[in-house]
Amino acid sequence: MVEAGEERFVLRCDPPGAESLVAQAGEFRLIGLARRAGVRVPEPLALEPDGGRFGTAGMLLSFVAGESVGPRMLRREELEGARALLAAQLGEAVARIHSIEVGESGLPRPGGDPVLAQIEHWEAELVRIGEPLPVIEVGLRWLRLHRPDPVEPRVIHGDFRLGNLIVDERGLA
């Protein structure tokens, strides 16, 4: 129970040996850039490097109250008004993330065709996994045959879904 006047925080750590597309330090930097771009994200407060006090990389973030479980977001009566606003708010958030310059993000700038680089990355992942995933394989083949012309790389959220956002009565929190 949180008493009046007490602050709440979130400590996010990856388990030792965890692999992520973006390391904690990079994610911390990206959250700060997103916040400066006007995206509704928690305030990044502190970063702990790998091997530090937590034994693994971690970040301290401000606490954001609300619901983060998709089915609850979709069913809770008290979030009915939020659902009416959410599509526009999510579109705005994605546009603001997309406005972050790749150069300031610290993300590696792909050489050549970024679409082809992603196709090759996921093909290599399939080989590494060693299990047949026919639908994914067909999808990657289709992308190879129908890939769009290369465009200037932009920052995107690689996992933009209900389980990765928080909603309160006013929508995206």
Secondary structure, 3 states (H helix, E strand, C coil): CCCCCCCCEEEEECCCCCCCCCCHHHHHHHHHHHHHCCCCCCCEEEEECCCCCCCCCEEEEECCCCECCHHHHHHCHHHHHHHHHHHHHHHHHHHHHHCCCHHHHCCCCCCCCHHHHHHHHHHHHHHHHCCCCHHHHHHHHHHHHHCCCCCCCCCCCCCCCHHHCCEECCEEC
